[in-house]
Amino acid sequence: MNISDSMLFRWVGYGIERPQSKHLPAPKRSELDIKADLSNGEFQEYIKYLKAAFDPDKGLAVCGYSKNDAVGNVPPKPVPKPCLFFTEQAAGTSENHWSRYGRLGFGFSKRFIYRCGGRPVIYTTGKNDDPVADAVDSLRKIKNQIPGSANQVEMGRHLEVLARYIKCTKIPGPKKEEPKRQKRNRTIPSEYQWCDFPNHNPIQFLGEREWRLLVDESEKRFVRAEKNNHGIEWWFRPEIGRELQVIVVPNNYFIKVAMECESIRTRLLGKGKHDKPIQLISAQALQKL
């Protein structure tokens, strides 16, 4: 897989650098300065995360489903559910995503994530006049009208899984017109004047396509573990080199330190003669592509 190919990236690490706002949705977060140096503590936390990803008893941490994307106005609303979020992009065009999600990226082929059950999200405004939100509300109303039965429970379960693949987003309003320094050229026909400046701000989700992979207990790559406080955590364990194909790390020095760690080095280079090495590249190198 070439790093210029479109892949699905799982970006992590925002909470390491901005822990006070790690739970805010990405558009509301303050962006990271990707050219700033990491503190020693932040650097070690990134190394720790990479070690966990390669640990045979752990893997990629699975986060809870965000309540911010609840769709429609008819109850019940989706409850939190373990989920992996991915961004569809080429590794060489990922600078904007580091600042939103963190500097450590795990790259997969779309074919692999699709085979595991992952799907691209459907975008909706979430308002009453939105066709997707209206469809979800209509299905919930039909389900609520069915007398209590196994069919109602099954319909509700499938409906809420579908709703979790829908992402609420806002369409930016018109740009504020800057003060004119000179009068508009009245010789331009009125039907062409709309081309003089953009009418709307760029729509953020057109620049990055989000995919979601919900936890499937029947999928062998998902592992459930008990936490010390009697909670539950999930890990996603892809095959290194074949399924997890590319890792983008914060800087060149990170590669040096990672390769000095035996547990990371053996996984990156392949433990056996049939293992595939993984492509490792730094954010510093990507900035020069």
C-alpha angles and dihedrals in degrees: 000000000000117000089232091061119099109261139161114259128197104206119197139169106071090116090054093061099029105025094160092066103028094118096055117103112262099253090057096047122100107248122251119243098240092192093055119103118252119241116241090254093051091046092053091048090055090050089049091052092051091049090052091050089056095039108112088217094052132022135172110350114242116218130210122266111265117249088209090080097058105144128216134359102260115094143271100063120202113276121221111284130179109262143163118224122208136184119219107224147110115272091233092059098048103103094108091053096054090061092053104039110018139278101272116084130184113200126208135172115256089233092060096048090045090052089053091054101267118144137182113260125249112233121224137166089227091225126132093255094051110109094218094049089045091052092051091048091049092051091049091051091052091049092050091053093057113095114248108285143129088268091058092050092048093047091050092050093052092044094054091047088054091048091056090063090060119090123201114221137165124239108228116243126237118298116255108251112242117236110275116242093194137016120275114262101258092197090076110096111250092238090064099043092088088069092064094088138000113276096207141030115256115274107243098213091058089066094053129026113213123215127190131204114195119206112267112192090203091058108095093214092066113081124189119210135180116241123221092253090055093260126127128247131184130215128196113213115192122179108265114241096006102052101012098049109164135031122191112201129193100256146342094269089057089061091053093051093043092052090051089060107086096207091054096039095054092051094046095048096038125258097231138032091259094049118105119228116236124240109247120188134165129233088237091061092047091055088063096050 
